[in-house]
Amino acid sequence: MGGERLKIILSLTPPLLIIFTLFFGGIFYGFLQSLGYQPAIGKYEINFSAYYNVMFSERYAKLFWTGLGLNLWVSFASTFLAAVFALFGALAIRKTFFAKTICNFIYSLNLPMPHLVVAVGIIFVFSQSGLLARLASQIGLIGSPGDFPVLVKDKYGLGIILAYIWKEAAFFFIILMSVLQSLGENFEELAQSLGANRWQRFRYVILPLVMPNLFSASIIVFAFSFGAYEVPALLGVIYPQMLPVMAFEFFLNPDLNARSEGMALSIIIAIIVMILVVFYFWLTQAKIRKD
Amino acid sequence: MSKLNIKNLIKSFPSMDRPAVNNVNLDIESGELVAFLGPSGCGKTTILKMITGLFQPDSGDIILDEQSLLKIPTEKRGVVMVFQNYLLFPYMNVNENVGFALKMKGVDKNIIDQKVKEMLELVKLPDIGLRKPKQLSGGQQQRVALARALISNPRILLLDEPLSNLDAHLRDEMRDLIVTIQQKLKVTTIFVTHDQEEAVLLADKIALIFDGELQNFTSPKNYYEKPKNIKAAKFFGGVNFINAKKHNDNLSTNIGTVHYKGENYTDLNEDNIITIRPENIKLSKNNDFNDNSFKGLIKSVIFSGTHTRYKIIVNDLELECSLQSVGLQDIKTDDTIYVHLPSDKIWAMNE
């Protein structure tokens, strides 16, 4: 029995060593840096001043809290809207074979597209010098392309939200199509024969049935969009700035002391995402216990 | 209590080379319990779905209490279907499942609670309201599905293979429950099955369907005694078929002239087919019978407990006879025997 256990531990050791060294080692070293421990520049003292500076100092507090607000807004709005678009898209086309094939193809094409490419696409299409602005100007809807509403590089993060919707709706769509196909139409047909109208079938049948998968996918998308750097860097403005961009700028700062702030900001982003994931698991476990 | 008339119903699917439902006509009286019987893929569930409105027929009409249902959406027809796999909503408890139809109608919550209680008592499950579907056995799920269908007082209740997912003893229990509830509520009920025994035990009338076509619609007893054609007779265990011709108010066959008392003689074609159930044939070593008695040879004897089955050759024709084993004459293979086909038990049909 003991020999068997030792065998299991020994066979698990190599992969666990790699995981612990690369993943937890990196996190631990980053955490140490966020506490001010930087031997390379002669800083050995451990304290929370980087966290304090980022969140409460006169210099950074406003940047941090508006950035956090923008982060939450962009992540919630883009996750919610991408899920809604994907849900209605999937419901609209799931019964039509031809549209389903075409849409599946288009969405599948969108999935491997890098976020950076999508962000550039958003600039080409939605900026004031973009395709839509020129088109609207050409057909006389607006006087000149400059009159087109500011959708890219705006302070509300609309361009960033658009890019995430464009990209993540495909992810939601693929998940929803597979869930809807596995569910079939029997539940809806049953509800219909029990007197449920179209809205009631959506509200009381489809939504509760797809919600567990939709919720899981939303957590993944939210966590990603909350911590991602490239799209906000390309489509965002200098103020307010989303937290990952702000963290990266701390790292680019020629003053190496600013690295602690950058790392503190990264740890804060990670903690927020982790709290969210823990909350999600707590919710699902509570539901399993309740059932 | 509602009366249902199905008129010239036709439905085709692109994937099929014949109509799934081909010119079906049926008149179902108020409060009747009717079985749609036939092999898998014969179109019975398709008819059910057209009655609910989930499928639209290509042509024909479905009339409920003198009103065509075709323009009425499913949710307003008052036709409720219980699916084969019950389909209880997994995220709702039993009370919520049963009360679903009333909630959709916007009925007051207190009234829903009261009706749910009544329905669960009706299906003999009064204490499981707070359980989730996955905490229920197959039989309990079936009863909850039935309660959920009945709560809104449907005009027509449709049951798709209601007993097929249950094991033998639960099936007997559920069969009794369906009959009891149906008789109590007098709701016009149609159920789909491929099991001939289930149809006979439950239904007032059986609609036998093959390849989308209605073969016969009559009482279970008639399927045994007066089948409409060979297909119907065979589906209900008929094995004896004799080619016949009309002749002087009787029927002429290659085993001899058969005296016939059936009331359908005038409707018979010149060429027709006689059938008789194995249990209605009588055997005797001496020729004890006055008419319809033919000499034959025992080909095989198979003892099966309460009954013994004989295969008899009569003038190159093979007949099968089943007699109660108790008090049987000593009849063995290769014995010469007289076979009696009682004239009130034989039935002739056009084919």
Interface residues (C-beta under 8 A of the other chain):
Chain A: N186 F187 E189 L190 A191 Q192 S193 L194 G195 A196 N197 Q200 Y204 V205 P208 L209 D291
Chain B: K49 T52 G53 L54 T74 E75 K76 R77 V79 V80 M81 F83 N85 L87 F89 P90 Y91 F100 A101 K103 M104 K105 K132 K134 R148 A149 S152 L158
